[in-house]
Amino acid sequence: MGIFDKAKDALNSDKGEQISDQALDKGAEFATGKLGEDKADQINSARDKADEHIGKQGE
């Protein structure tokens, strides 16, 4: 098993899913704070798209 397989397994675990969700949430909050509430819908849409490709939800 290579390093990329181990990383993929870590992201696909429940703990990995929680960590990736927290990171995406913090990124979305930061972006909304910098760009303003009027961009919040676009930021949240991008956050959701990224979440679909990371961790368990990306399967």
Distance bins in CASP14 RR format, pairs under 12 A and 6 or more apart:
PFRMAT RR
TARGET T0000
AUTHOR 0000-0000-0000
RMODE 2
METHOD distances of the structure
MODEL  1
1 7 0 0 0 0 0 1 0 0 0 0 0
1 8 0 0 0 0 1 0 0 0 0 0 0
1 9 0 0 0 0 1 0 0 0 0 0 0
1 10 0 0 0 0 0 1 0 0 0 0 0
2 8 0 0 0 0 1 0 0 0 0 0 0
2 9 0 0 0 0 0 1 0 0 0 0 0
3 9 0 0 0 0 0 1 0 0 0 0 0
3 10 0 0 0 0 0 1 0 0 0 0 0
4 10 0 0 0 0 0 1 0 0 0 0 0
4 11 0 0 0 0 0 1 0 0 0 0 0
5 11 0 0 0 0 0 1 0 0 0 0 0
5 12 0 0 0 0 0 1 0 0 0 0 0
6 12 0 0 0 0 0 1 0 0 0 0 0
6 13 0 0 0 0 0 1 0 0 0 0 0
7 13 0 0 0 0 0 1 0 0 0 0 0
7 16 0 0 0 0 0 1 0 0 0 0 0
7 20 0 0 0 0 0 1 0 0 0 0 0
7 54 0 0 0 0 0 1 0 0 0 0 0
7 55 0 0 0 0 0 1 0 0 0 0 0
8 16 0 0 0 0 0 1 0 0 0 0 0
8 54 0 0 0 0 0 1 0 0 0 0 0
8 55 0 0 0 0 1 0 0 0 0 0 0
8 56 0 0 0 0 0 1 0 0 0 0 0
8 58 0 0 0 0 0 1 0 0 0 0 0
8 59 0 0 0 0 0 1 0 0 0 0 0
9 15 0 0 0 0 0 1 0 0 0 0 0
9 16 0 0 0 0 1 0 0 0 0 0 0
9 55 0 0 0 0 0 1 0 0 0 0 0
9 56 0 0 0 0 0 1 0 0 0 0 0
10 16 1 0 0 1 0 0 0 0 0 0 0
10 17 0 0 0 0 0 1 0 0 0 0 0
10 18 0 0 0 0 0 1 0 0 0 0 0
10 19 0 0 0 0 1 0 0 0 0 0 0
10 20 0 0 0 0 1 0 0 0 0 0 0
10 54 0 0 0 0 0 1 0 0 0 0 0
10 55 0 0 0 0 1 0 0 0 0 0 0
10 56 0 0 0 0 0 1 0 0 0 0 0
11 17 1 0 0 1 0 0 0 0 0 0 0
11 18 0 0 0 0 0 1 0 0 0 0 0
11 19 0 0 0 0 1 0 0 0 0 0 0
11 20 1 0 0 1 0 0 0 0 0 0 0
11 21 0 0 0 0 0 1 0 0 0 0 0
11 23 0 0 0 0 0 1 0 0 0 0 0
11 51 0 0 0 0 0 1 0 0 0 0 0
11 53 0 0 0 0 0 1 0 0 0 0 0
11 54 1 0 0 1 0 0 0 0 0 0 0
11 55 1 0 1 0 0 0 0 0 0 0 0
11 56 0 0 0 0 1 0 0 0 0 0 0
11 57 0 0 0 0 0 1 0 0 0 0 0
11 58 0 0 0 0 1 0 0 0 0 0 0
11 59 0 0 0 0 0 1 0 0 0 0 0
12 19 0 0 0 0 0 1 0 0 0 0 0
12 20 0 0 0 0 1 0 0 0 0 0 0
12 54 0 0 0 0 1 0 0 0 0 0 0
12 55 1 0 1 0 0 0 0 0 0 0 0
12 56 1 0 1 0 0 0 0 0 0 0 0
12 57 0 0 0 0 1 0 0 0 0 0 0
12 58 0 0 0 0 1 0 0 0 0 0 0
12 59 1 0 0 1 0 0 0 0 0 0 0
13 19 0 0 0 0 1 0 0 0 0 0 0
13 20 0 0 0 0 0 1 0 0 0 0 0
13 55 0 0 0 0 1 0 0 0 0 0 0
13 56 0 0 0 0 1 0 0 0 0 0 0
14 20 0 0 0 0 0 1 0 0 0 0 0
14 21 0 0 0 0 0 1 0 0 0 0 0
14 55 0 0 0 0 0 1 0 0 0 0 0
14 56 1 0 0 1 0 0 0 0 0 0 0
14 57 0 0 0 0 0 1 0 0 0 0 0
15 21 0 0 0 0 0 1 0 0 0 0 0
15 22 0 0 0 0 0 1 0 0 0 0 0
15 55 0 0 0 0 0 1 0 0 0 0 0
15 56 0 0 0 0 0 1 0 0 0 0 0
16 22 0 0 0 0 1 0 0 0 0 0 0
16 23 0 0 0 0 1 0 0 0 0 0 0
16 24 0 0 0 0 0 1 0 0 0 0 0
16 54 0 0 0 0 1 0 0 0 0 0 0
16 55 1 0 0 1 0 0 0 0 0 0 0
16 56 0 0 0 0 1 0 0 0 0 0 0
16 57 0 0 0 0 0 1 0 0 0 0 0
17 23 0 0 0 0 0 1 0 0 0 0 0
17 24 0 0 0 0 0 1 0 0 0 0 0
17 51 0 0 0 0 1 0 0 0 0 0 0
17 54 0 0 0 0 1 0 0 0 0 0 0
17 55 1 0 1 0 0 0 0 0 0 0 0
17 56 1 0 1 0 0 0 0 0 0 0 0
17 57 1 0 0 1 0 0 0 0 0 0 0
17 58 0 0 0 0 1 0 0 0 0 0 0
17 59 0 0 0 0 0 1 0 0 0 0 0
18 24 0 0 0 0 0 1 0 0 0 0 0
18 25 0 0 0 0 0 1 0 0 0 0 0
18 51 0 0 0 0 0 1 0 0 0 0 0
18 54 0 0 0 0 0 1 0 0 0 0 0
18 55 0 0 0 0 0 1 0 0 0 0 0
18 56 0 0 0 0 0 1 0 0 0 0 0
19 25 0 0 0 0 0 1 0 0 0 0 0
19 26 0 0 0 0 0 1 0 0 0 0 0
19 54 0 0 0 0 1 0 0 0 0 0 0
19 55 0 0 0 0 1 0 0 0 0 0 0
19 56 0 0 0 0 0 1 0 0 0 0 0
20 26 0 0 0 0 0 1 0 0 0 0 0
20 27 0 0 0 0 0 1 0 0 0 0 0
20 47 0 0 0 0 0 1 0 0 0 0 0
20 50 0 0 0 0 1 0 0 0 0 0 0
20 51 1 0 0 1 0 0 0 0 0 0 0
20 52 0 0 0 0 0 1 0 0 0 0 0
20 53 0 0 0 0 1 0 0 0 0 0 0
20 54 1 0 1 0 0 0 0 0 0 0 0
20 55 1 0 1 0 0 0 0 0 0 0 0
20 56 0 0 0 0 1 0 0 0 0 0 0
20 57 0 0 0 0 1 0 0 0 0 0 0
20 58 0 0 0 0 0 1 0 0 0 0 0
21 27 0 0 0 0 0 1 0 0 0 0 0
21 28 0 0 0 0 0 1 0 0 0 0 0
21 47 0 0 0 0 1 0 0 0 0 0 0
21 48 0 0 0 0 0 1 0 0 0 0 0
21 50 0 0 0 0 0 1 0 0 0 0 0
21 51 1 0 0 1 0 0 0 0 0 0 0
21 52 0 0 0 0 0 1 0 0 0 0 0
21 54 0 0 0 0 1 0 0 0 0 0 0
21 55 0 0 0 0 1 0 0 0 0 0 0
21 56 0 0 0 0 0 1 0 0 0 0 0
21 57 0 0 0 0 1 0 0 0 0 0 0
22 28 0 0 0 0 0 1 0 0 0 0 0
22 29 0 0 0 0 0 1 0 0 0 0 0
22 47 0 0 0 0 0 1 0 0 0 0 0
22 51 0 0 0 0 0 1 0 0 0 0 0
22 54 0 0 0 0 0 1 0 0 0 0 0
23 29 0 0 0 0 0 1 0 0 0 0 0
23 30 0 0 0 0 0 1 0 0 0 0 0
23 47 0 0 0 0 0 1 0 0 0 0 0
23 50 0 0 0 0 1 0 0 0 0 0 0
23 51 0 0 0 0 1 0 0 0 0 0 0
23 54 0 0 0 0 1 0 0 0 0 0 0
23 55 0 0 0 0 0 1 0 0 0 0 0
24 30 0 0 0 0 0 1 0 0 0 0 0
24 31 0 0 0 0 0 1 0 0 0 0 0
24 43 0 0 0 0 0 1 0 0 0 0 0
24 44 0 0 0 0 1 0 0 0 0 0 0
24 46 0 0 0 0 1 0 0 0 0 0 0
24 47 1 0 1 0 0 0 0 0 0 0 0
24 48 0 0 0 0 1 0 0 0 0 0 0
24 49 0 0 0 0 0 1 0 0 0 0 0
24 50 1 0 1 0 0 0 0 0 0 0 0
24 51 1 0 1 0 0 0 0 0 0 0 0
24 52 0 0 0 0 0 1 0 0 0 0 0
24 53 0 0 0 0 0 1 0 0 0 0 0
24 54 1 0 0 1 0 0 0 0 0 0 0
24 55 0 0 0 0 0 1 0 0 0 0 0
24 57 0 0 0 0 0 1 0 0 0 0 0
25 31 0 0 0 0 0 1 0 0 0 0 0
25 32 0 0 0 0 0 1 0 0 0 0 0
25 43 0 0 0 0 0 1 0 0 0 0 0
25 44 0 0 0 0 1 0 0 0 0 0 0
25 47 1 0 0 1 0 0 0 0 0 0 0
25 48 0 0 0 0 0 1 0 0 0 0 0
25 50 0 0 0 0 0 1 0 0 0 0 0
25 51 0 0 0 0 1 0 0 0 0 0 0
26 32 0 0 0 0 0 1 0 0 0 0 0
26 33 0 0 0 0 0 1 0 0 0 0 0
26 47 0 0 0 0 0 1 0 0 0 0 0
27 33 0 0 0 0 1 0 0 0 0 0 0
27 34 0 0 0 0 1 0 0 0 0 0 0
27 35 0 0 0 0 0 1 0 0 0 0 0
27 43 0 0 0 0 1 0 0 0 0 0 0
27 44 0 0 0 0 0 1 0 0 0 0 0
27 46 0 0 0 0 1 0 0 0 0 0 0
27 47 1 0 0 1 0 0 0 0 0 0 0
27 50 0 0 0 0 1 0 0 0 0 0 0
27 51 0 0 0 0 0 1 0 0 0 0 0
28 34 0 0 0 0 0 1 0 0 0 0 0
28 35 0 0 0 0 0 1 0 0 0 0 0
28 36 0 0 0 0 0 1 0 0 0 0 0
28 39 0 0 0 0 0 1 0 0 0 0 0
28 40 0 0 0 0 1 0 0 0 0 0 0
28 41 0 0 0 0 0 1 0 0 0 0 0
28 42 0 0 0 0 0 1 0 0 0 0 0
28 43 1 0 1 0 0 0 0 0 0 0 0
28 44 1 0 0 1 0 0 0 0 0 0 0
28 45 0 0 0 0 1 0 0 0 0 0 0
28 46 1 0 0 1 0 0 0 0 0 0 0
28 47 1 0 1 0 0 0 0 0 0 0 0
28 48 0 0 0 0 1 0 0 0 0 0 0
28 49 0 0 0 0 0 1 0 0 0 0 0
28 50 0 0 0 0 1 0 0 0 0 0 0
28 51 0 0 0 0 1 0 0 0 0 0 0
29 35 0 0 0 0 0 1 0 0 0 0 0
29 36 0 0 0 0 0 1 0 0 0 0 0
29 37 0 0 0 0 0 1 0 0 0 0 0
29 40 0 0 0 0 1 0 0 0 0 0 0
29 43 0 0 0 0 1 0 0 0 0 0 0
29 44 0 0 0 0 0 1 0 0 0 0 0
29 47 0 0 0 0 1 0 0 0 0 0 0
30 36 0 0 0 0 0 1 0 0 0 0 0
30 43 0 0 0 0 1 0 0 0 0 0 0
30 47 0 0 0 0 0 1 0 0 0 0 0
31 37 0 0 0 0 0 1 0 0 0 0 0
31 39 1 0 0 1 0 0 0 0 0 0 0
31 40 0 0 0 0 1 0 0 0 0 0 0
31 41 0 0 0 0 0 1 0 0 0 0 0
31 42 0 0 0 0 1 0 0 0 0 0 0
31 43 1 0 1 0 0 0 0 0 0 0 0
31 44 0 0 0 0 1 0 0 0 0 0 0
31 45 0 0 0 0 0 1 0 0 0 0 0
31 46 0 0 0 0 1 0 0 0 0 0 0
31 47 0 0 0 0 1 0 0 0 0 0 0
31 50 0 0 0 0 0 1 0 0 0 0 0
32 38 0 0 0 0 1 0 0 0 0 0 0
32 39 1 0 0 1 0 0 0 0 0 0 0
32 40 1 0 1 0 0 0 0 0 0 0 0
32 41 0 0 0 0 1 0 0 0 0 0 0
32 42 0 0 0 0 1 0 0 0 0 0 0
32 43 1 0 1 0 0 0 0 0 0 0 0
32 44 0 0 0 0 1 0 0 0 0 0 0
32 45 0 0 0 0 0 1 0 0 0 0 0
32 46 0 0 0 0 0 1 0 0 0 0 0
32 47 0 0 0 0 1 0 0 0 0 0 0
33 39 0 0 0 0 1 0 0 0 0 0 0
33 40 0 0 0 0 1 0 0 0 0 0 0
33 43 0 0 0 0 1 0 0 0 0 0 0
34 40 0 0 0 0 0 1 0 0 0 0 0
34 43 0 0 0 0 1 0 0 0 0 0 0
35 41 0 0 0 0 0 1 0 0 0 0 0
35 42 0 0 0 0 1 0 0 0 0 0 0
35 43 1 0 0 1 0 0 0 0 0 0 0
35 44 0 0 0 0 0 1 0 0 0 0 0
35 46 0 0 0 0 0 1 0 0 0 0 0
36 42 0 0 0 0 0 1 0 0 0 0 0
36 43 0 0 0 0 1 0 0 0 0 0 0
37 43 0 0 0 0 1 0 0 0 0 0 0
37 44 0 0 0 0 0 1 0 0 0 0 0
39 45 0 0 0 0 0 1 0 0 0 0 0
39 46 0 0 0 0 1 0 0 0 0 0 0
39 47 0 0 0 0 0 1 0 0 0 0 0
40 46 0 0 0 0 0 1 0 0 0 0 0
40 47 0 0 0 0 0 1 0 0 0 0 0
41 47 0 0 0 0 0 1 0 0 0 0 0
41 48 0 0 0 0 0 1 0 0 0 0 0
42 48 0 0 0 0 0 1 0 0 0 0 0
42 49 0 0 0 0 0 1 0 0 0 0 0
43 49 0 0 0 0 0 1 0 0 0 0 0
43 50 0 0 0 0 0 1 0 0 0 0 0
44 50 0 0 0 0 0 1 0 0 0 0 0
44 51 0 0 0 0 0 1 0 0 0 0 0
45 51 0 0 0 0 0 1 0 0 0 0 0
45 52 0 0 0 0 0 1 0 0 0 0 0
46 52 0 0 0 0 0 1 0 0 0 0 0
46 53 0 0 0 0 0 1 0 0 0 0 0
47 53 0 0 0 0 0 1 0 0 0 0 0
47 54 0 0 0 0 0 1 0 0 0 0 0
48 54 0 0 0 0 0 1 0 0 0 0 0
48 57 0 0 0 0 1 0 0 0 0 0 0
48 58 0 0 0 0 0 1 0 0 0 0 0
49 57 0 0 0 0 0 1 0 0 0 0 0
49 58 0 0 0 0 0 1 0 0 0 0 0
50 57 0 0 0 0 0 1 0 0 0 0 0
50 58 0 0 0 0 0 1 0 0 0 0 0
51 57 1 0 1 0 0 0 0 0 0 0 0
51 58 0 0 0 0 1 0 0 0 0 0 0
52 58 1 0 1 0 0 0 0 0 0 0 0
52 59 0 0 0 0 1 0 0 0 0 0 0
53 59 0 0 0 0 0 1 0 0 0 0 0
END
